[in-house]
């Protein structure tokens, strides 16, 4: 297999900084396909949604290449990809949205966000019958559920 030259790498937690840097990269990139290596255990749902919305709104053609793991809010970013590839041993994970630190005022404060992220996750993983929380998938299961297009 020919080695892939990635234009950008999203590795580690999804943060506000991740979103800012990736969006800045997209703004400066030339038209065409952007190849992005993705390996994340998740992080900020807001930042992941910002990345996804930016890609969709401005019509970027992003090909994501999943390696290691793509979990939680990483699935939101992956969902924005025009094409989605996975290395053979990558794992994927979805879970029910979490509400802050569990205190009643934090839960009330986050209730609106939770509803939004629940809807987002349901659109990403509509075919997955989640029997456990968190729910893990291997690359073959990810293809069967439409999360990715191809295993490399």
C-alpha positions in Angstrom: 0.0 0.0 0.0 1.3 3.4 -0.9 2.0 5.7 2.1 -0.6 8.4 2.5 0.5 12.0 2.9 -1.8 13.7 5.4 -2.5 17.4 5.1 -3.5 17.7 8.8 -3.6 15.5 11.9 -6.2 15.7 14.7 -4.6 13.6 17.5 -5.7 13.8 21.1 -8.5 15.6 22.9 -10.9 17.7 20.9 -10.7 21.2 22.4 -11.5 24.8 21.5 -7.8 25.1 20.5 -8.2 22.0 18.2 -11.2 23.7 16.5 -9.5 27.0 16.1 -6.3 25.5 14.6 -8.2 23.2 12.2 -10.6 25.9 11.0 -7.6 28.2 10.5 -5.8 25.5 8.5 -8.9 25.0 6.3 -9.2 28.7 5.6 -5.6 28.7 4.4 -5.8 25.5 2.4 -6.0 25.3 -1.3 -9.2 24.0 -3.0 -9.4 20.2 -3.3 -9.4 17.2 -1.0 -8.0 17.6 2.5 -6.7 14.4 4.0 -6.9 14.3 7.8 -5.6 11.7 10.2 -8.0 11.3 13.1 -7.2 9.7 16.4 -9.1 11.0 19.4 -10.8 9.8 22.6 -13.2 12.8 22.2 -13.5 16.0 24.2 -15.5 19.1 23.7 -18.8 18.4 21.8 -19.1 22.2 21.1 -15.6 22.2 19.4 -16.4 19.1 17.4 -19.6 20.5 16.3 -17.9 23.8 15.3 -15.5 21.8 13.1 -18.3 19.7 11.5 -20.4 22.8 10.8 -17.5 24.7 9.3 -16.7 21.8 6.9 -20.4 21.4 5.9 -21.2 25.1 5.6 -18.2 26.0 3.4 -18.3 22.7 1.4 -14.8 21.4 2.1 -14.0 18.0 0.8 -12.4 16.3 3.8 -11.3 12.7 3.8 -10.8 11.3 7.3 -8.4 8.5 8.0 -9.1 6.9 11.4 -6.3 5.3 13.3 -6.2 4.1 16.9 -9.5 5.3 18.1 -12.3 7.7 17.2 -14.5 8.1 20.2 -17.3 10.3 21.5 -17.1 13.8 19.9 -14.6 12.4 17.4 -17.6 10.8 15.7 -19.1 14.2 15.2 -16.0 15.4 13.3 -15.8 12.1 11.4 -19.4 12.6 10.3 -18.4 15.7 8.4 -16.1 13.7 6.1 -16.7 13.4 2.4 -15.0 10.0 2.6 -14.2 8.1 5.7 -11.4 5.5 5.9 -10.2 3.4 8.8 -7.0 1.5 9.5 -7.9 -2.2 10.3 -7.5 -2.0 14.1 -9.2 1.3 14.8 -12.0 1.3 17.4 -15.0 3.6 17.5 -17.1 4.5 20.6 -20.3 6.2 21.1 -22.1 7.0 24.4 -25.0 8.8 25.9 -24.2 12.6 26.3 -23.0 13.5 29.8 -24.2 16.3 31.9 -21.4 18.3 33.5 -20.4 17.2 37.0 -23.7 15.5 37.9 -24.9 18.3 40.2 -28.5 19.4 39.7 -27.7 22.9 38.6 -25.0 21.7 36.2 -27.5 19.2 34.7 -30.1 22.0 34.3 -27.5 24.2 32.8 -26.4 21.5 30.3 -29.9 20.2 29.6 -30.2 22.2 26.4 -26.7 21.1 25.2 -27.5 17.5 26.0 -30.6 17.6 23.9 -28.7 19.1 21.0 -25.9 16.5 21.3 -28.4 13.7 21.6 -30.0 14.7 18.3 -26.5 15.1 16.7 -25.4 11.6 17.9 -28.7 10.0 16.7 -28.2 11.4 13.2 -24.6 10.0 13.2 -25.4 6.6 14.5 -29.0 5.9 13.6 -28.5 2.2 12.8 -26.6 1.4 16.0 -28.7 -0.3 18.7 -26.8 0.8 21.7 -27.0 -2.0 24.2 -24.2 -0.7 26.5 -23.0 2.7 27.4 -20.3 3.3 26.2 -20.7 1.2 23.0 -17.6 0.1 21.2 -17.3 -0.9 17.5 -14.4 -2.3 15.5 -13.7 -1.2 12.0 -15.9 -3.9 10.4 -18.8 -3.0 12.6 -18.2 0.7 11.8 -18.7 -0.1 8.1 -21.8 -2.1 8.8 -23.3 0.9 10.7 -22.3 3.5 8.1 -19.7 5.3 10.2 -16.9 4.7 7.7 -16.7 3.8 4.0 -13.6 1.7 3.7 -11.0 -0.3 5.7 -7.5 0.3 4.4 
